[in-house]
Amino acid sequence: MKRHQSRSFLLSVTAPIVVAILGIMVLWIKTDGARALTTETARRLAITRTPRVPVPVMLEASDRNRFTLANLNGHIVIVDFIYTNCPTLCVSLGATFTLLQMKLVEAGRNDVRLVSIGFDTERDTPHALAAYGERHHADPRWWTLARVANPQDLPSLLSSFGIVVIADSYGGFTHNAALHVIDSQGRLVRILDADDVVSAIAFLSAKSAP
């Protein structure tokens, strides 16, 4: 009887431990060896490990000219995703690009381009994009404001960058913001914090202009 009770007690103690260990193992696998405890961190790690070419989607610039990101091959391109009606995060992104543009001009980095892509298919018109650019002193020699030419292409573009956009109850959007660095071969190679100008400049410095 005592042996049975001891065995039952042992099982009652060890079973939760085994379950916990299995849970940790699953978490370890699902989060890239515990180095990515969030989806955003996992997204960035995946790109750093395995750079990829974004889907070839036609974009329409604020001046109504059309292009694809592949048209910018040969340049390093930093991409952010915005919506022009945003009163908070996108304003911060605009300020970051303004600072980056200033640094590019000072350094004479003609090999670098900035591209802001609006994802609000209803309100991010060429006029709205141009107004956003004016507010942030965008110089078209370095910084292009654009949207997808065909709204049906937006989901695939967002997916290829790992961007998640959720409409909120105030007519705006919640989205993950970052600086997406595309190398001169057209590959997405780094994802940096939205306000991390220092890391962006460091990356560009390591990739000196020819």
Sequence and secondary structure as in RCSB ss.txt:
>XXXX:A:sequence
MKRHQSRSFLLSVTAPIVVAILGIMVLWIKTDGARALTTETARRLAITRTPRVPVPVMLEASDRNRFTLANLNGH
IVIVDFIYTNCPTLCVSLGATFTLLQMKLVEAGRNDVRLVSIGFDTERDTPHALAAYGERHHADPRWWTLARVAN
PQDLPSLLSSFGIVVIADSYGGFTHNAALHVIDSQGRLVRILDADDVVSAIAFLSAKSAP
>XXXX:A:secstr
 HHHHHHHHHHHHHHHHHHHHHHHHHHHHHTTTTT  SHHHHHHHHHHHS B      EEETTS EE GGGGTTS
EEEEEEE TT SSHHHHHHHHHHHHHHHHHHHT TTEEEEEEE  TTT  HHHHHHHHHHTT  TTTEEEEEESS
GGGHHHHHHHHT  EEE TTS EEE  EEEEE TTS EEEEEETT HHHHHHHHHHS   
